[in-house]
Amino acid sequence: MKSRSYKSFAEIDKDIQIAKLERDIHREKIFLRAEKMKSNFSLSGILKNTMGGGGNNSSSMVMNILNIALPFILKKFKK
């Protein structure tokens, strides 16, 4: 942090208010990133990220594997 000399208390108050607003902005960014991370790790988020490739070969391959494997997995759990 830079060393600064102030000429009035108003300048100090202004810098303190700016620092508080910057802190709040960073806090919100962290919160939004955490929320996005939580949604990405949910089942719907994982499927959405997997299928959201827009015709990507790897995503279509994963979908094919899921379409083949899912019925077998569900049969095992029904027993």
ABEGO torsion letter per residue (X at the ends): XBBBBBABAAAAAAAAAAAAAAAAAAAAAAAAAAAAAAAAABAAAAAAAAAAAGGBAAAAAAAAAAAAAAAAAAAAAAX
